[in-house]
Amino acid sequence: MRSGGTYRSPEAGTCGERTRRDSIALFAAVAGYAVHGWRRDTTNQFHPPARGTQPFMLTLIVAEIGGWLVLAAGFLDSQVF
């Protein structure tokens, strides 16, 4: 439904839920960088790999690419199509 120029999917949940999830993901990424800075091992964060590094990085890569695709689709939708 369009109301006031915005569309809200019934499956989308509340804005607060998305914001909280995004904040947790950002906090986890920044905390990871801080831990590596504290350990002074920033030359190669994957050697020796900490437990859970691979799944976290794969999730981060998928999220970054997905976010870019959403932005690109929004741009193309509003500017091209």
C-alpha positions in Angstrom: 0.0 0.0 0.0 1.2 3.5 -0.8 0.5 6.0 2.0 2.3 9.3 2.1 4.7 8.3 -0.6 6.1 5.3 1.3 5.5 1.6 1.0 5.6 -0.8 4.0 5.4 -4.5 3.4 3.5 -6.4 6.0 6.4 -8.8 6.3 9.0 -6.1 6.8 8.5 -5.7 10.6 8.9 -2.5 12.3 11.6 0.1 11.5 12.9 -0.3 15.1 13.6 -4.0 14.5 15.6 -3.4 11.3 17.5 -0.5 13.0 18.3 -2.7 16.0 19.6 -5.5 13.7 21.7 -3.1 11.7 23.1 -1.5 14.9 24.1 -4.9 16.2 25.8 -5.9 13.0 27.7 -2.6 12.9 28.7 -2.9 16.6 30.0 -6.5 15.9 32.1 -5.3 12.9 33.5 -2.3 14.9 34.2 -4.5 18.0 36.0 -6.9 15.8 38.2 -4.2 14.4 38.8 -2.9 17.9 39.8 -6.3 19.2 42.4 -6.7 16.4 43.8 -3.3 17.1 44.1 -4.2 20.8 45.8 -7.4 19.9 48.1 -5.5 17.5 47.5 -8.1 14.8 46.1 -5.8 12.1 48.5 -6.9 9.4 46.5 -10.1 8.8 43.3 -10.5 10.7 42.9 -14.1 9.5 46.2 -15.5 10.8 45.7 -17.3 13.2 42.0 -17.4 12.6 39.8 -16.8 15.6 36.9 -19.1 16.1 33.9 -17.9 14.0 35.9 -15.6 11.7 35.0 -17.4 8.5 31.2 -17.5 9.0 31.2 -13.9 10.2 33.2 -12.7 7.2 31.0 -14.6 4.8 27.9 -13.1 6.4 29.5 -9.6 6.2 30.4 -10.1 2.5 26.9 -11.2 1.6 25.4 -8.3 3.6 27.6 -5.8 1.9 26.9 -7.1 -1.6 23.2 -7.3 -0.8 23.1 -3.7 0.6 24.9 -2.5 -2.6 22.4 -4.3 -4.8 19.5 -2.7 -2.9 21.0 0.8 -3.3 21.7 0.1 -7.0 18.2 -1.2 -7.6 16.7 1.9 -5.9 18.8 4.2 -8.0 18.0 2.4 -11.2 14.3 2.3 -10.3 14.2 6.1 -9.6 16.5 7.3 -12.3 16.3 4.9 -15.2 13.0 3.0 -15.3 
